[in-house]
């Protein structure tokens, strides 16, 4: 079972996967069941404040227990229990330059609550090896979606990966739903459904140009972003503007589309089909702007089925756990910038088993 907690705080994605004994030869797999469970208002508030928390270990353990509580009905509804639960966790602080990446949601608490072994911390080892600790999505792309070569995930932060003959290039390209959701919350909406607010607005060029100035966009990859970066360096630009909400939303979408164009220019990518996943795939205004931004180089966006859009990253976590316990590497060093391919993850055994 894979658990993914996105930075946009839209809930916990759960994916239960079956890998046959000949998986490494066949690359066959099955998504048995999936579900997204919303967080309580109390936990949304806690997670928004988590980057400022001074009692990390307590919040980490409590959030892990909360995740265990959330998934219990899902587990009870299925006749077979998973062999392992792999959890990404909610990113509290990500600063690979400081040698730190912290995710909330202790696997030990999940294991204790469910009685099932759990695994977490898929980033620390990569950072020790000189990498960014992210993105790790190329692992699921390589193993579970081998028919595609270029991927764009539009979550709270947008990331891209390209699987080429010379290896994998993957990096965060800029803000995504975190920025758009922060704006839509001004009128009490958790997100801009179908991009309706943005479609009513006009792009403000001065605001767009201000948004483009950040030096991150011009850094060489591999590179990665933190939630704090979006909250401190991007969102205030759009929140503090005096323009109407619809104009600011339209401008934010234009900037996100530009970050894709900018990334494709850095990659020198043309005439490619790009598979889109993440909640942003349902934002019609964003997809239209992105397609327009990349049209000149004959790149084309591909919108897959709902399961792929919604559960690719939760499936990634299930796969990360499976590769670990079967003795295979689950991190591509070329995509994160680390020195070698390696096997990451911290395995936690339920307390009930330790006491036998």
Secondary structure, 3 states (H helix, E strand, C coil): CEEEECCCCCCEEEEEEEECCCHHHHCCEEEEEEEEECCCHHHHHHHHCHHHCCCHHHHHHHHHHHHHHHHHHHHHCCCCCCCCEEECCEEEEEEHHHCEEEEECCHHHHHHHHCCCEEECCCHHHHHCCCCCCCCCHHHHHHHCCCCCEEEEECCEEEEEEEECCEEEEEEEEECHHHHHHHHHHHCCCCCHHHHHHHCCCCCHHHHHHHHCCHHHHCCCCCCCCHHHHHHHHHHHHHCCCCCHHHHHHHHHHHHHHHHHHHHHHHCCCCCEEEEECHHHHCHHHHHHHHHHHHHHCCEEEECCHHHHHHHHHHHHHHHHHHHHCCCCCECHHHHCCCCCECCCEEECCHHHHCC
